[in-house]
Each structure stands twice: as structure tokens, then as C-alpha cells.
Amino acid sequence: MFKVIASLITLTSLFIAPHVFAESHDYVTTHRSSYKNRVFFQQSIEGEFGSFSTSGSKTNDFGGTDSYVESQDWKGYNFGTTVGMEVLKFVQFNIGHSFINMQSKDDRNESLIGSRVKAGMKIVFSAPIFNLELGAGFQGSRLDYQKQLENGMFHGSGMYQEVSFNHYMNSQISLYLNAGYADEQLTRTAGSSAVKDMKTSTTVMGAGIRIWL
């Protein structure tokens, strides 16, 4: 019985091994041309968490208003789509859009939902198992704030830094993991919420798939 299983494994490996070698990450990385630019399309899902410093005004017991500054912990997720171009095999330029869904850890009724646009550059370092990518860029967000009967629209911008690990399944498809850090300043542009400004510092971790054209 064991001999039969061993024979089947051997036969299977004879058929699969050449294909695996031809499409391995190391093979794809080594044989990519440094003279040809590559365009890629990327889909991702990411978890985001961090601290939000909010400032605004509240009505006091005497009917007046008092300014305040609070620090809160938030968590959430986003779905992103990115289009990029790899130049000279080691530089990437990319622009992307994400749908954001965040919620305060202190109040389940306090949420931020909206979208974000990012644009940046990465430096790629080739390796046998996965390629290391170090990047940075700018981002801008439009978020709808909701807390019970309060609501408001916030716009803002900031910067981000990230590190990614990209593994080629074959010459057209690769999988990647990423981790990053972002700072953003948001200002209320519409609505009537007590919160007027937000300063965010969040960590983003996610995974996705790339299709190389």
C-alpha cells in the first residue's frame, strides 16, 4: 500500500515539478526584465486600529460652551483597489481607493464610514521566497461621522509608511501581506456634531492579491 502511494507521489511530482519550477517565485523574480515596465491591479482587505485625538465644543451646565480635547481608541477595516506600475524592476508607483469602516472602542454608536485615496512610491528588494517592498505616500479621506443623533462630514489628508511582502504564484499572480502606519488630520466640513477636528494615528495590516498585466 505504501509503495503504491509512494509511486503515485513520485509520478505526480514528475508532472508538477517542472511547472512549479517554471512558475516559482524565485524563477519569476530572476527572469523579470528590468527594461520592461509592468502594470498591476491589486485587491486588498485590511484591518485598521489606533488612537484618535478629537477636539470640539460641548454645552456646559450653565448653557455655555466649553472646548475639549479627547483621545479615543478606534478599530475597523477597509477594502481597497490599487493600480500600480513597476519600473526598472525595483521602483513602484501606485494610486488606490479604499472603502473605510471604523468604530470607536468606547462607544459602539460612534462610527466613521467613507472612502480614502492614496498615492505613493515603493522600493522593491528581490529575495528567493518573497520580495520586500518599502513605501511611503500621501492619502486623503472623506468620512461620515455618526454618534447617535450627531452627524458630520469630515475631510482630511496625511501621510503613510508601509512595508509589504510579495510572493509570486506565477508570472501573472502574486499574493502579498502588508503593514503600515498613517497620520491624518481631519476637519468637519458639514453637519452638526460636537467633534470639529480629528487627528488620527493608526496601524494598518492586511493581505491581498495582485494581477500583473
Steps between C-alpha positions, in 0.01 A plus 500: 500500500776741598691413182195586289460834679870573459478418129201732455682782680807445282296504177310809611821681585641421155207678337476785748867572574587659162193725521573597862862580412399700193248704701682522834547835669877485463475418131251779429703754697828405334368502144291815509644757263642819651437676167126434485251686718227287661150619588309324779148502640460434873212407732542503877327476835656671801440540871564844649533606863647784700439818697288798399551838666170689465430861581177701505256672731231385743218676680572540872256509793460876472393496135837612367750306292831354610779387271639151552764258371459124539702194402313190388589157367341400169497184291363394163574367155522610139474350152745641248570504127839615370655549158877517478799492270836338569794673330851357455400200713553679832282815510120504523257789461143441612165667554205342677156540654360340817160476664540574874292372792620604849341479845592643838600241761340712773161558334350249254267772369793719392620418149683631195411374152639632174778472247870569464735567210872416525796565272858403564825332402675179605853365475514125425770262628503157332538184707465121436175451698334843493585852390528770764333833415549821696266787419360837599248746363208734550135430575176694510172394661132591502322349799143520631488525880206361697437498876138439594325823384824678412638485149759676291717475191879512538770560242872468559841393380820351633796271433566129533792257507476126435694179451373217277600140428414390146508135389455402133275200437581534130590779259143641503388456863663583832385507861614757750487601867546855618531702819504876525457812709307815411441849643208710384337831591122519446273806521120511511367657179128434548254387766446591863706261711679609816825377345663762277847356437669160512865408500551130430796268548417149381666170420383313190557127436360304207534257213405486137558378149666664200437433134794597278417617148 
